[in-house]
Amino acid sequence: MAQSIQAIRGMNDLLPADTSVWQQVEKVLRQTVSSYGYSEMRMPIVEQTNLFCRAIGEVTDVVEKEMYTFTDRSGDSLSLRPEGTAGCVRAALEHSLIYNQEQRLWYMGPMFRHERPQKGRYRQFHQLGVEVFGLNGPDIDAEIICLTRDLWEKLGIAGEVTLELNTLGNSEERKAYKESLVKYLEAHFDDLDEDSRRRTHTNPLRVLDSKDAKVQEILKGAPVLYDFLGAESKGHFEQLQHLLTSQGISFKLNPRLVRGLDYYNLTVFEWTTTALGAQGTVCGGGRYDGLVEQLGGKATPAVGFGLGLERLMLLLTTLGKIKSSSAVDIYVCGMGENIEAAQLKVCADLRRALPEYGVMNHCGGGNFKRLLKRADKVEAKVAVILGEEELKNGTLTIKDLRTTEQEVVPEDQAVTLIKRILERCDAADAAAADTAPAAQ
C-alpha cells in the first residue's frame, strides 16, 4: 500500500464545516469594506523577493527567518507573499493607480510565513487588508479605525477587543529617538535576551515589543519616543485621538507599540483581546507614508491595516459568536419508478424561484425513512416529497422538518409555502442568535 500524503505542517485544510463559518465572516468583511467605498484588489501570491526586502526591511524577522523563498527556472529569486501591503503598493505603482489621485483599496487572501505553527497562527494564513493612498490627514487614520470598529460590532465582539494606539513620528524624529534608545540599551546590554541584543544595532524599535519579562522591566526606564516628536507629529496624533473620541471609540495609549515591519510612521494601532491567551492581536496597522517612494514611486501618503482571519475565526468560535451552518435549505426526494426526471425538474424550478436558498436533490433511491434521515443529516429545513401520487395529480408534499408538519399542495403553490416556512426558520434562527449568551 502506498504511503499516504498529508498536508504540510502549518498549512491546513478547511473542511465543509469550516468553510461555512468562513463564508459567513467573509461576507461581513466584504460588505463592510464595500460600504465605506473601498474597491477590491487581487494580487499574485508570488512576488520578486526584493520587493519584500525593500518594503519590510532586510533585518526584520519576516525577511531574515520567515519567508518562503526559492529560485525559479529563470534564476530569479521569488517569494510567497508574507504580507499584502508591499504587493498592493507594487500593483498600484505598476498600473498607475496612485499618481496624483487617492485610492481606497482592499484585498483578502492567503499569506505565507515559515514560523512555528500554533493555534490561530499558521504557515499559510489569510488576511483582510485595507490600504489608502493619497490622503495624509488624521481623518483617514480615524476612518479606517472606525471601519474596524464596525466590523467588531457586526460580528458581535466589540466588547471583547481593545484598541491600542501609538505614534512613531517621522523619520527624522525616529532617527534621533533610535540613537537615544540604542545608548540606553547598550548600557543594559548584558541583561537583554538574545533577540533584543541582536536587534539593538539592527532594528532597535523592535526591542520595545519584546515578550521577555526581564527586557520589559528594563524598558521601564527607557526614553519615550513621544518626547522626541515635533509639533506637527504631536498635532496629528492629538487630532486622531480627538476624532476617535468623538465617535465613541475608546483606546489605550501604548508607547511601546511599534508593529513588526519597518515601513510604519506616525499612527500605529492594534486591536487586542484577552480571550485568546498570549495570541492577543486580532488586527493591526498604521501609516506608512514613505513606502511608495521607497518602492520607486513619488512620495505618497498611505495608511492601512491587516486583519488575520484565522485569529478572528478563533476568537469568534471561542466566544460562541458563530457556528457552522448547512448550505442546504430544501431537500427534494422522490419515491417510485422513473421519478428521477421529475425530481430534477422540481429542483431546477425551485432554484430559479428561490435563488437565495440551497436546494439538494436526493440521489440513490431508498425508502421514505432513509430519505428523511438524509435530509436531517444535511440540516435541511424543508423536504419536498415527490411520489407517484403527486406526479399523477400535479402536486408536491411539503414537510417542515422542524415542526414535522406537512401539507400537499399544487405545484404552482409550492414555492409560496416553502418560502413561508424558510422565512419563519430564518427569523427563529436570528432571534436565537441575538439572545444566545456568549461562551465563556
N, C-alpha and C positions, 0 to 999 in steps of 0.2 A: 504494500500500500504506500502510495506517495505521501511524503511528509506534508502536513497541512501548512499553509502560509497564513501568517497573521499580520494584522496592521502594524505599522511602525510605532514604536513606543512614543506616546505623546501626540499621536495623530489618530483621532478617534472616529469611529463610525457613528452616524446619527440614525438611529432606528426609527421606524414609523411613529412610535410613541413619543420619541424625542422631537421629531420634525414638526409634529402638530403643535407642540409648545413653541418651538422656534418661529413657526409661521405666525402664530398669534402675536408674539412680541415684535417680529419684523414688520408686521402690518401697522402696529402702533408707531414704530420708529419712522417708517416711510410716510405715514400720514402726517406726523408731527413736523418733520423737517420740510415737507412739501407745503404745509400750511403757513410756514414762515417765508415762502417764496424762494426756497433753495432748489437748485437743479442738480440732477444726478450725474455723476461722472463714473465711468468704468475703466480702470487702468489695468495693464497686464500685471500678472503676479511675478514676472521675472523682469529685472532691470539690470543695467550695467552696474557692476559693483561700485564703481567710482561715484555714482550718484549718491549712495548712502555714506560713503567715506566723506564726501564733501558736505553733505547735508547734516548728518548726525554727528560727525566728528570721529576721527580715527582712533582716539584714545577713550572712546566710550565702551562700556561692556558689550553693547549691541554689536558694534563693528569688530571689536577685538575677539570676542568669545562666542557670539550667538548666531551670526548669520550663516545661512546655508549657501555657500559659495562654491562654484565649480567653473571649470574651463570648458567651453563648448568646442565644437569641431573646427571652428574658425580661429581658435586660440584666444577668444575674448573671455574675460572674467565676468561672469554673470552671477547674480544672487537672487534668491527668493526674497520678496519684499518683507522686511521685518516690521514695517510700519507704513502708513499710507500717505503722510504729508509730502515726503520727498517726491514720490511718484506723481502726486497731484500737481505739485509745482512744476515738475518736468513737463507734464502733459499740457498744462496751461501755457507755459512758455513756448513749447513746440507748436502749438496751434493758435498762438497769438490771442489768447483769451483775456489777458490782463494788462495789455498795454493801453494806458490812458482810459481805463474803464474799471468798474468794480464787478466782481463776480462773487456769488454766494453759492457754494457747491457742497455736495455731499456724496459719499460713496459707502459701500458696505461689501465686505468680502473677507477672504482668508488672508492671514499674515503668518510668517514663519520665523521662529527663533529656536535655536538649539540650546535649551536650558533644561534644568531638572524638572520634569513634569510633576505637578501637584494639583490638588483639587482646585478647579477653576482657573488653572494656568497650564497651558499645554504648548507643545511644539508647533502644531498647527492650530491657530486660534482665529477668531473672527472679530472684526471691529466695524462699528459705525464711525465714520469720520466726517467732520464738518470743517470746511475751510472757507474763509472770506478774504478776498484780496481787494486792495484799493481804498480801504477805509482805516483811518488812523486814530479816531477818537475813542474815548472810553464807552461811548454809547453802543458801539457794535460789540465790544467786550461784554457789556451788560446784556445785550440781546442774546448772545449765544449761551450765556449762563441762564437766562430766562428760559431759553429753549430746553435746556437740560432739566430745569426745574419742572417744566410742563410734562416732560417725559416721565419723571418720577410720579407726578400726580396721576397721570393717566394709567400708570402701572400699579398704583396703589402703594408706593413705597416712600412717599415724600417724608414721612415721619421717621424713616429708618436710615436716612443719609444726611451727612453734614458737609457743608461747603467750607473748604479751607482755601484761604486766599493769601497771595503774596505778590510783591513786585520785585523784579530783578533789575530795574532801572535800564539805562542804555549801556552801550559797550564801554564807553569811557569810565562811567561810574563803576561798572563791574570790574574793569581793569584795576582801578585804584583799590577797590574792595578786596580783590583777589590777592594783591600784594600784601595787604594788611593781614588777611586771613592766613596766607602761607607763613608769614612770620610767626603768627600765633601757633599754628600747627607745628612748625619746626621746633618751637620751644617745648612742645609736649610730644615730640616725635616718638620717643621710646615707649610711650604709653598707648599709642594708637594701634589698632589692629592692622593686619597685613594689607587689606584693601585700602584702608584710609592712608597708610603710609605711601602706597603706590599712587594714590590719587592726589596726594598733597602737591606734587610737582607736575601732574598731568591734567587733572580736572578737579581742582580743589573745592569747587562748589558742591560736587557730589559727596564730599565728606559730610556735608551738612545733613544729608538724609540717611546717614549710616544707621543700621539697625542695631549696632553694637552698643549695649548699655553703658559701658565704660567710656566709649567715644562720646556718646550723648552727654554724659556727665562733664567731660572736658569742654564740650562746646558751649556749656552754660556761660562760660567766661569769654567766649569768642566775640570778636567785633560783629556788629549787626549791619547788614547791607543798607538798611533804610537810612542809617546815619551818613551814608556816602552819596545819597541821592540829591540832585539839584531840584530847584523849584518846579521845573516842567514835569519831571518824573513823579514827584510827590503830588503835584496837582492832578495828573492823570489818574493816579491811584485813589486819591481822595474823592474825585468826581465819580469814579467807578463805584466806590463804596456808597456814595450818596444815591446813585441810580438804583443799586441793588436794594438799599433800604427803602426807597420809595416804592418798590414793587413787592415789599413784604418778604424779601429773601434775606434770611439771617445767615451769618457767616462767622467763621473763626479766623482771625489773623494768625498766620503761621510763618514766622520769619525764617524758618528752616526749610520751607518748601521751595524746591528748585526744579523739580521734574527731572527726568533721566536723560534728556537729549540736549545737545549743545546749542541748538538754534533759538532757544527762547530768549525773550527780552520783555521788560515791563511786566504786564499781567501774567501770572501763572495761577492755576487753580486746580483743585481736586475735589471730587465728591467721594467721601469715605463712609464706611459703615463699620459698626462693631459686631454685626450679626454673622460675619464670616471668619472671625478669629484674626489671624495675622494677615490674611489676604484682604485688606480693608479698602483698597482703592477700586472704585467702580468706574470712574470716568475722570479724565484729566486733560488739561490743555492750557492754552495761553497764547500770547502774542509772539510772533517771530518775524519782525519787520526786516531783518537782514537776509533772510533765506533766499528770496527771489534773486537778489543781486549776487549772492554767493553762488548761485547755480547758473549765472550767466545772463540774467535779465537786468532790467533797470530797477533801481530802488523802489520797492513796492511794500506798503504796509500790509500786514497779514495777521490773521488770528484764527484759531480753530481749536478743536478738541477731538479726542478719540475715546470711544466707549467700548470696552471689552464685552462682547456678547456672552462668552462663557461665564464670566464673573457675574454678569447681570442675571443670566438664567439660574445660576446657583443661588443668588440672593432671592430671586422670586420664588423658587421652589422651597428654599429653606424657610421662608416666611409664609408659605402656603398661599401665595397670591395667584398661582396659575397651575393648571393641571392639563394633562393630555386630553384631547378631545377627538372624537371619531370624525372621519371625513365622510361618513355615511349617514344620511338622514332618512332616506327612503329605501326600503329593501323590497324588490319586486320578485315574487316567486310564483311558479306555476306548477300545476299538477294535472297530469293526463297525457294522452297520446298527442304527439305532434303539436305541443303547446309552445315550443321554443320560439318560433317565428312571432307569435303573438306577444310573448314576453319582450322580445327585442323591440317591437313596435311601441309597446307601453312605455318602456324605458326611454326610448327616443322622444316620445311625446312629452313625458314628464321633464326631461332635461331641457327641452325647448321652452316649456311653460314655466318651469321653476329653476332658472339657471343658477340661482344663488344657493341651491341645495345640492347635496351629493346623492346620486341615485346609483344603487348597486343591483345588478341582475344576478339572481341565483342560477348557478350552472351546476350540472351534475345530477339533477333529479333528486329523488329521495321522498320519504313520507312527510306528512304535514309537520310532525313533531321535529324532524330534522331541519326543515326549512325555518321554523321559528327559532330553533336553537341557534342556527347560524345568524339570523337577524339580531338576536340578543348579543351574540359574541362580537359583532361589529358595532354594537351600541346604536343601532338604528332606532329612530323614534316612531316610524310608521312602517307597517308592512302592507304591501299591495298584493293581493292574492288573486290569481287568475286560474280558474279551473274550467273544465268542460262546460259546466252550467253557466258560468259567467261569459264564456266565449259564445255560447249559443244565444244568450239574452242580451249581449252588448253591455254587460255590467262589470263592475270590479268590486271586490270586497276590500274595504279599507279598515285596518286594525291599528288602533292606538296602542303601541307596545308599552306605554307607561301605565295606562289605566286598564288595558286588556279589552276595552270596549271596541266593538267592530260594527260596521254598517255596510250594507250592499247598496251601491248607488249606480246610476247610469254612467257610462264612461265620460260623458261630457260634463258631469258634475263632480268628478273625482278630484280634479285639481283644486276646486274651491274647498272641498272638505279637507284634503291633505294640507293645504296651506293654512287653514284654520288651526289644525292640530299642531303643526310645526310652530306657528307663531305663539301658540299657548305654551309649548315646551320651551321656546326661546325666552319668553317672558319669565317663566318659572326659574330657568337657569340663571338669568340675570339677577333676579331677586335673591336667589340663594347665594350668589357670588357677593352681592352687596352686604348681606347680613352675616356671612361666614366669618368667624374670628380668625385672625392670622395665627399661623403655627408659631409656637414658642420655641 
